[in-house]
């Protein structure tokens, strides 16, 4: 006679089965397949023997196959049970991995963070960003992508990027901006230029200067042109556009081809040890730009990103910038 804990398998009557196996049923079957003993299997997964036996019987009915051969002395896997035990274990392992991944996702500052950065920010701020992340968020897998603003916004909208570090305002629906700091623009000139070394340059001085700017597509170009228009420079005034990056731009200035505007964070990197270059500061209020983090509005990690922004503000106080709060 069969044990009350392992009743004999009774095949279904051939009716169409619509119930899916439950994880509890699969877990019970996997335990029996491993231990080939109901009491040991039940103890291993913290389930009573009657519940375990019922779960395995329910799984057999749902699948329409006999998984076990039950006797009063032992439990054996049927041929079908041998095959499906492997599948059951694969499913349970996959679910365990899913739960581990979900746990990691619930933990802040873990997993991948795909950060997009514009070229006129990346070389000058990334050292500070990377030091902060390595020190404060060692479990965060930071992945950096340097692209122009339009490409970054496309990547954010498509889900290719999680967070952007760039100049604002963007004025893009569905994008939330979290400001970090404002920084002044500095006039970079040949070393012998009359404006080199001054700290009271009026904006109107930009009206007639031979201005060198970045290529189309760089937001810094647009910002510089806006500054020039505010200074009264006509749209027809000469602008020589020949540089794809700030490093090339300052070399053109050093060669005497004109002057340019640099964000203040870029000045130490781009002008250091070049005696052919001079710099000048504008009279207050100096032209400036705002740098912010940008994310999809309602992003699942918005709280995490706002916490990162606050940490970045603290780290950037050592830079020549004016840190601004989240409500600015």
N, C-alpha and C positions, 0 to 999 in steps of 0.2 A: 504493500500500500504506500502511496506517495505521502510525503510529509505535508502537513497543513501549510508549511511555509513555502513549499515548492510544488504547487498543484500541477498536474500534467497539462501540457499545452493542448489547447482546443482550437483548431484552425477556424478562421472566419468562414461564414456561410457563402462566401463569394460575392457578397454585396460590395458596392463601390466604396472604397475607403476615402474619407475626406480629412481625417484628423492627422495633423503633423506630429511626429514624435516630439516629446518635450525634452528639455535638457535634463530634467530630473530622471526621466526614463533612460536616457542615454548614459547618464552617470551611474545609475544602478546597474545597467547591463555591463558597462565597462569594468565596474568593480567585481562583478561575478566572473567575468571573463578573465580577470587577472588572478583572482584568488581561487576560483572553482570551488567555492564554499560559501553558502549563504550567510552563515554567522560571521565569518571573517570579513566578507564583503560589506555586510551591514555595519560592522564595527568600524571599518576603514573609512566609510563616508558618513558616519554618524546617523544612520537610518535604522529603524526597527526592521527585524526580519520580515514580518508580514508586509510592511510598506515596500520593502525592497522587492519581495516576490511579486507583489501586485504591480509594481512599476515595470518589472521585466515582462510580465504577462501582458500588460497594456501595450508595451512596445512591440511585442510579437503580433498582437492583434492589429496594431496600426500599420506594421510593415507587411503583414500577411505571410510571414515565414516563421518557422520554428527555429529559435536561436539556441535553446538548451535542450539537453537530454537529461531528464531528472530521474533519479532513483532514490531509494531510501538511504543509500550509502554515499553517493557522490553526485557531482554535477559535471557534465561534459558539454563542450560546445558542439553543436551540430555543424555540418559542413557550411551551411549558410552563416551560422554564428561565428565561425572562424573568420570568414571574409568580412562580415559586418562589424566585428569587434575592432578591426583595424580602422574602418571608416569612423566608427563611433569615437575612438580615441583621437583621430585627426580633428573631428568636429569639436570635441571638448578642448583640445589644445588650442584650436583657433579662437574659441570663445575666451579662453584664459588670456590669450595674447590681446584680444580686443579689450578685455577689462583692464589689463595692465596699461594699454595705450590710453584708455579713458582716464585712468588714475593719473597718468603723466600729464594729460591735457588739463586735468583739474588743478594740478599743482602749478602755480605761477612761475614764470621764468624758467621753464623747462621745454625741451623739444626745439624745433626749428623756428627761427624768426627771420623772415626774408625782408631785409631792409634795403630800400632803394634810396640812393643819394645822388644829388646833382654834382656835376664835375667841379663847379666852383665852390663846393663845400667839402667834398670828399677828402682831398689831401690835407686840409687844414683842421678839420674837426674829427676825422676818424681816429686819430691817435688818442684823443680824449675819450671818445665813445668806446673804443676797444679796451682801454685801460679800465674804464668803469665796469664794462660787462665782465671782463676776466676776473676782476676783483670781487664784484658784488653778486654777479649772477653766473657762477661757474658752470651750472648745468644748462645754460642757454646756448643753443647752437645757432649763433649769429651768422647769417649768410648775406653778404653785401653785394649789391648790384649798382654799378655806377652808370647812369643814363641821364639823358636830358629830360626836362620836366614832362613833356608831352608823352614820352614813352613810359615814364614812371606812372603817370596817371592812368594810362591804358593798362599797365600791369596791375595796378591796385584794383581797378574796376573788374578785371578779369580773374582776380584771385591769385595771380602769379606772384604778387608781392603783398606783404602784410602791413608794412609801415613805411612811410617816406620821410626823409629828412631833406628839406628844401626851402626855398624862399617863398613867402606868402605876401599878400593874399592870393589865393587861387581862384576863388569865386566859382567853384565847381560844385554842382548839386550832389548830395550824397557823400561828400568828403568833409570830415571834421578836422579842423586845424587846432593844434595844441601849441601855442607859442612858446619859444624857448628864450630867445634874446634878440636884441637889435644891435647892429654894428654899423659904424660909420664907413663911408667910402673915403679913400685917400687918393690924392692925385699923385701919380707916378710920372716923373719927368726925367729927361737927361740931366746929369749932375750939374751942368752949368746953366740950367734954365732959370730965368728970373724968379719963378715961383717955388723953386726947390728950397726946402728948409723953412718955409713960412707956415705959420699956424693960424693965419687969419685970412685965408684966401676967400674972396667973395664968390658966390656961385656964378655971378655974371661973368667971371673970368673964363668960363667955359664957352662963351659965345663964339669966340674967334679962334680957339685953339685947334690945332690939327689933331683930331681925336682918333685914336686907334681902338677898335672894339672887336669883340668876338664875332664869330660867324652867326648867321641866322640860326635860330633854334635854341640858343642859349638865353635863359631868362636874364642873365646879367647884362647882356646886350640891351634888352628891352628896358631894364631898370636904368641903365646909363643914359639911354636916349630920353627916357622920361625926365631924368634929372636935368638933362640939357635943355629940354623944352621948357621946364619950369624956370630955368635960368635965362630964358629968352632967346635961346639959340634957334634959328630958323631950321625947318626941316631940310632946306636945301644946302645948309652949311656942309662943308666937306667932311666926310667920315670915311676913313680908309679901313676896310674890313678884310683882313688877310690872315687872322689867327684862329686856329681851332681850339686853343687852350691858353690859359693865363701865362704859362711859362714862355710860350712863343711870343705872346703879346709884350711882355716886359723886355724880351730880347730886342724886339723891334724898337721899343722906346730907347733902350740902351744904345741902339745903332743910330739914334737921332731922327727917326722917322716920324715922331710925334709924341703925344702923351696919352695916358690912359687912366682909368679909374679902377682901383682894386678894393675889394672889401678888406677891412683892417686885419682880419684873421689871416689873410693871404700874404700880407706885406712881409712879415719876417721870413717866410719860406721863399718867396719869389724874388726878393730884393737883397737878401743877405749876401755879403761878400762880393757884391757887384758895385765897384766904385764908379761905374759909368751911370748909375741911377741915382736920382734924388727923389724925395717925397715931400709933399706939402699937405697940411691939414686945412680943412675948410673952417670958416668962421661959423660959430653956433647960430642957428641949429644946422649942423652938418647934414648933408644928404646921407641917407642910411637905408638899410634893408632889414627886414625881419626874417628870421629863420625859425621854422616850426617843424614839429612832427605832424604828419597827416595820415589819417586812417579812414577806412570806410565807416560812415555814420552807422552806429549800432553794432559795431564789430564785437564779436564774442569776447575778444581780449581787450576791450576798451579800458577797463579798470587797470589791467596790467600795463598798457601803453601809457596811461596817465601817470602811473607810479614811476615808470621809466623816465618820463618827461621831467618829473620833479627831481629825480636823481641826476639827470643830465644838467638841469639848471644849476644844481650845486657844484657839479664837476666843472662847469664852464665859467664859474666866477673868477677863475684864474686867468681867463682869456681876456683880450681887450674888447669886451662886449658889455652891453647893458642887459642883464638878465631880466626877463619879464615873467610875471606870474600867469597862471592858467586863466585868470579872469581878464587879462589885458586885451 
